[in-house]
Amino acid sequence: MQETKITLSEKEIPRQWYNIMADMPNLPKPPLHPATQQPIKPEDLTPIFPMALIEQEVSSQRWIDIPEDVLDIYTLWRPSPLFRARRLEKMLGTPARIYYKYEGVSPAGSHKPNTAVPQAYYNKQAGIKRIATETGAGQWGSSMALAGCMFGLEVTVYMVKVSFNQKPYRRMAMETWGATVHPSPSTVTNSGRKILEVDPENQGSLGIAISEAVEDAATRSDTNYALGSVLNHVVLHQTVVGQEAKKQLALVDDYPDIVIACCGGGSNFGGIAFPFVADKIAGKQLRAIAVEPSSCPTLTKGDFRYDFGDTAGLTPLMMQYTLGHDFMPPGIHAGGLRYHGDSSLVSQLYHDGIIEAKSYGQTSCFEAALMFAKSEAIIPAPESSHAIRAAIDEALLAKEEGKEKTILFCLSGHGYLDLAAYDDYLNGKLSDFEYPDELIRESLSRLPKID
């Protein structure tokens, strides 16, 4: 019998996170204070983050120990399985070997609990009682609600309004785990109220939801802020994914020629790719491809500039590929990819030519998702379908070239709470939106001027 699932024992869960800053040829420029535009100091971040996470954010230490309490919760779903997509290979008639790391086995159905759990742990250790956060499609919000439940923290989630309406079951999951959920922009915060005064029908963005959550956290001493992507410590926590994948591929004596993941803020891509990118930096031949929607083409059409992480300009200025902090993406179903900027680590590696980026329209991604569902049986999250699209295209290219290749991608979550999106696709209600270059230029013209 051919092997389909490649599994590890719980004893083989990584006991350390991998920090790519130890190996990058060029580190990102430092974050700047939003008021002074001077490099931010650790104490500037203490109103919204515990010191342990601030230390991880700035650390260049290669390996950082995972606390035992975090490992104990990781065992609920880690190690996650690595699958050989033999049926998809057969459907495509490709000589390529396709593997996917399946993060949808977590309780929240995505990779997000890998960082939600340690963030909740460190906040609990610091005496924090409450977490304020945002969510796009709901995967992060449900993961933070779960982690807060595990550590006895109250959680308030500002959910991008278009997703709040599209994905009611994500909201229900958050509330089941005890969280309070507000559609963003909301009337709960000053930043939300100001946006609604200008545009009462505003459907929200991650930038707006971040503004609301940061304002909430900064105005209450018992509350900290938690972010589901972008920041260094978030990407750090996700590297358990790539480390496990390395061990699993070694069990079948294989190694990827190409590593692929969808990319919104960058934590999913960095999580699976960075342990392999370390090998590339050391001289290994490898391609790593970050895949984004053509309606929110941050890496492929954005500028490499300092920009805020949120719409209201409350967060530090980060060096990143950005479309502009007030960029308003259309309401595509891959809500987790509707973010104006990217992780500074991902952005620097892309700027240096170490990783690649591609963008796709949502209809071709749903087409790929259906091919995957019909061959591999799992219905993927709309975000994950972008990685599937790119993996299929690379497998078809291998077929055309007559070359054997090993392709690894991250199936970052399942789509069983996103079936309305599939219903829209199957009934011809979805269309592609290529964000116009002139609107991107207009948004970029409003970026802060840095001396």
N, C-alpha and C positions, 0 to 999 in steps of 0.2 A: 504494500500500500504506500502511495506517495504521501509524503508529509505535507500537511496543510497548515497546521498550527505549530508554531515554535514557541515553547513556553519556558519560563524560568520558575524556580521555587521562590517562596517568600524570603528565604535566606539570601537570595541574589538581588534583592532590591538595592539599588545604589545607596550607599551610606554617606555619600558626599554629593554636593552639587558642583558642577563644573563651571568655572568663571573664565570666559573667553578673553577677558581683559588681560589675563596673564600672558596671552600668546598673540594678541593683535599687533601687527606691525605699526599701526597708528591708532592711538586712543582717541575717542571723541573729544572735542573741545568741552570745557567744563560748563555745567549749567549756570545760568546767570539769574541773579535776583530780579524779579519782575519790576521792582521799583527803582533799583539803583543800576541795574545792568552790570553789576560787578559779580565775579564768581561767588556762587552761593556757599555759605558755610554750613556745616552740619547742624549748628544750633538754630539756623533759619528754618529747618525742616521739622524741628521738634513739636511745633503746634499741631502737626497732622500725622506724623509718623513716629513709631517707637525707635529708640536709638539703635537697637539691634538691626533693624531694616535699613536705617540710614548708613550704618557701617557696611552692610552688604552692598548698598548702592554705590559706594565709593571704593570698595575693596578691589585690589588687583591680585589678591591671593588666589592661586589656581584652584584649590579645593576647599570647600567650606562644609563642615560637618552638618549633617541633618539631625536635629534633635530626636531623641528616642520617642517622645510623645507624638511627634509628627510621623515618624516611621510606623508607629503603632496604628495610626489611622490610615496611612498609605496601604497597609496590608488588606484593607477592605476591597481594593481593586488592583493594586500593584503586586507583582509586575503585570503589565497589560500584555496581551498576546500579539505576536507578530505573525501575520498570515502570508503565505505564498498564494498569490491570486491566479491560480492555475486555470480556473474557468474563464477569467477575463483574458488571460494570455491566449487561450484556445479560441475564444470569440474573435480576438483581434488577428489571430494567425501570426503572431509575432515570435521571433526567436528570443526576445527579451525576457528576462526573469523579473516579474513584478512582485514586490513585497509591500505590505502596508502594516503600519503600526496602529493598532486600534485603540484609541483613547475613549471611545464611547462606552467602555465597560465601567466607567466611574459612576457613582450614584447620581451625579448631575448630568451624565450623558456626554461629557466632553473632557478635554484636557485641563480645564480651568481649576478643578480642585487641587491640582498639583501645587499651585501657589496660594490658593485661598486658605488651605489648611495651615501652612507655616505662617502666613500673615495673621490669621486669627490667633495662633499660638503666641507669636511674639507680642501682639497687642495685649493678650491676656496676661502674659508675664510682666508687662509694663503697668498693669493696673487699670487698663482702659476698660470701660463698661459697654461702649457702644461704637459701632462702625457705620460710617456713611460712605456709600459708594454709588457708582453708576453702572448701567448695563446697556448694551446695544440690543442684541437679539435675545438676551436673557440667560445665556450660558454662564456668564460671569456672575450675574446677580444671584442665580440659583446656587452656584458654587459657594459664594460668600455667605448666603443664607444657611447652607448646609454646614459650613465651617463654623459660623457663629453659633449655630445650634450645638455643635460638638464641644465648644469651649464656653458656653454660657454667656455669649455676647449678644446684645441687642443689635439688629442690623436694619438700616434704612437704605432702600435702593431707589435711585432716580433712573427710571427706565425710559429710554428714547421713545417718544410718544407713538411714532409709526409702528414700532415693534410691540409696544404695549397693546396696541389695537390688533396687530397682525397675529400675535402669539400669546393668547390669553393663558395657555396651559403653562408657559414659563412663569407667568405671574402667579398662577395657582401653586406651582411647585415652591416658589419663594415663600409664599404665605403659609404653605404647609410646614415648612421648616421654621416658621416664626417671624419672617421678615415683614416689614412694612414697605409697600411699593407705591411710588408716586409716578404718574406719567410726566415726562420731562419734555418741554419746559413746564414747570408747575407754578402754583401760586404760593408755595411753601417758602421759597427763598427770594431774596431781592433780585438776584440775577435772572431767575425764572420769570418774575413779575415784569421786569423791564423788557424782556424779549416779547412777552405776550402783549404788552402795551403797544409795541410796534407792529406785531403780527399775531393777532389772536388765534390764527389758524396754523401757527408754526408747528410742524410735525417733529421737530427736534433733531438733534445730532448728538454724537458722543461728546463733542466739545462742549455743548450746552450742558449736558448731564454731568460732565466732570465739574464744570463751574458750580453747579448747584451742590454737588456732594462736597467739594472742597470748602465752599462757603459754610455749609452745615457743620463740617468738622472743625473749621477754624473758629467758630463762634461758640463752641461748647467744650469745656475743659475735660469732660468725661468721654469725649468722642474723638476718634482718629479717622483718617481717610484710608481707603484701600483701593488700589488700582489693579485691574485684571490683565494689563498688558503694558507694553512700551518701556517701563522703567527697568533698570539693570537688574534689580533684585527679583523682579517678576520673571524675566527671561532666565535668570540663574536657576530659579526653582523648577522651571520646566525642563531643564537638561537631564532629569531622570529619564525622560522619554528617549532621547538619543543614546544615552549610556546603555539602557536596556537593549535597544535595537542593535547596538554594536555586539553585545554579548550573544544575542539571539542569532544574528547572521554568522557569527563565528562558529556556532554549533553546527551549521550546515555548510561551513567552509566557503562563505560568500562575503562579498563586500560591495557596496554600491558604487556604480559609476556616476549615478545621478541621485541626489536627494532633493525631494520636492515637498513643499507645504504651502498652504494658503497663508496669506499675510495681510493682517489688518493693522494692528499695532506692532506685531513682530514676535510675540512670545511663543506662539505655536511653531512658527518657522524656526526661531532660535532654539527652541527646546529640542527639536529633533535634529536640526542641522549642525548646531555649534560643536557637539562632540566630534562630528566628522570634519567640519571646517578646520578644527585644530589640526587634523591630519593633513589637510590641504596646505595650511600655512607651513607645515613641516616638510612639504614637498610631495605629498601624495597627489596623484591625478584624480580629480573629483570635480563634478559640477554640483552646485547647490542653487536651486531655483525657488525664489519667492514669488507666489502667484497672487495677483490682486484683481479686483473687478475693474473693468474699463470705465465704469461710472465713478470710480473713486481711485484714480491711478496715481497713487502717492509716489511710488518709486519711479514709475515709468514716465511720468509727466511733471512731477513736482520739482521744486528747487531745493538745493542743499543749503539750508539757511537756519539761522536762529529763529525760533518761533515758540509761541506759547503752546502748552498742551491742551488748553481749553479756550472756549469762545470769549469769556469775560476777561481773560488775561490775569487770572489769579495765580496760575502755576508758574514755576520757574521757566525761563527761556531755555530750550534745548536745541542743540545742533542736530538737525534732522532733515530728511526729505519731507517736505510739507506742501500742501495745496493751499495753505493759509488757514489760520485758526478760526475764521468765520466762514469757511467753505461749507456749503450746504449740499451734501450729496443727495441724489434721489432716493426714494424709499424702496430700494431693492430688498429682496428677501434675505440676502446674506448680510443681515444687520450687523454681525460681528466684524465685518470688513469695511464698515462705513466710517472710517476715521481719517482725519485730515493729515495726520503725521505718522511717522514710523519711529520705532526704537532707535535711539542714538547709536547703539551697537550695530544693528542691522544696517542703518543708514551709512555708517562709516565703512563697513565692509563692502557695501554696494558701491560707494564712492571710490573705494580703492580697487574695484574690479575683482574682488575675491568671490563675491556671489553674483547671481544674475536675477533678473526680474522679468516676469511676463504678465500681461493683463488679458482678460477675456470678458466677453459679454455674458450675461446670466443665462441666455437661452442655450448657448453651446455648453455651458457648465451643467445645466439640468439635463441636457441630452446625454452627457457623460455620466451623470448620476444615475440615470435610468439604465444605461448599459451596465454600470457597476451593480446596481440592485438586481438586475435580471441575471447576472452571472455569479456574483458573490453573495447575493441574498440580503445584504445589509442595505437599508435605505440611509444614505449619508446626509449629514447636515448640509444645508446650502453652501456654507462656507467651505466645507471639505470638498465639495464638488469642483471647486477651482483647482485643487491639487490633483483630483482625478482626471480632469480635462487635460492638464499638462502631462500627467503620466501616460495617458492614452496617446497623446500626440508624440511623445518621445518613443513609446513602444512602436507606433506606426512608422516613425522615422527609422527605427532600428530594422523593421521589416523591409522598408524600401532600400535601405543600405545593405541588407543581408548580414547584419552584425549582431552578435550576442552582446547584450548589455544587461547590467543589473540596475533596476530602478527601485528605489525605496521612497514611499511617500507616507505622510501622516494622515490617517483618517481621524481627524481631530474630534469628531463627535458624530452621533447618530442623528437622523432627521425625523424621529417619530413624534416629536412635538412641533414639527415644521411641516406637517402634511398639507396644511392650507396652501403652502407654496407649491407643492407638487400638484395640488388640485388646480391652481391657477395655470401652471405650465401645461398640464394635460388638456386644459380647456382653452388654450390659446390666449390667455389673458396676460402673459408676460411678454415684454419687449425689451430690446437692448437699448442702452443709453450710453453713447460715447460722449463723455463730458467735453463740451466745446473748449477749444484752446483759448478762445478769447475770454471766456468766463474764468478759466483758471488764471490767466494773466491778470484779470481784474482782481481776483481774490489775492494773488501774490503781491499785487501793488500795495496792499494794506498791511503787509508784514512790518513788524517793528524795525526801525532803523537802529542798527547797532554800530557804535563808534569803533 
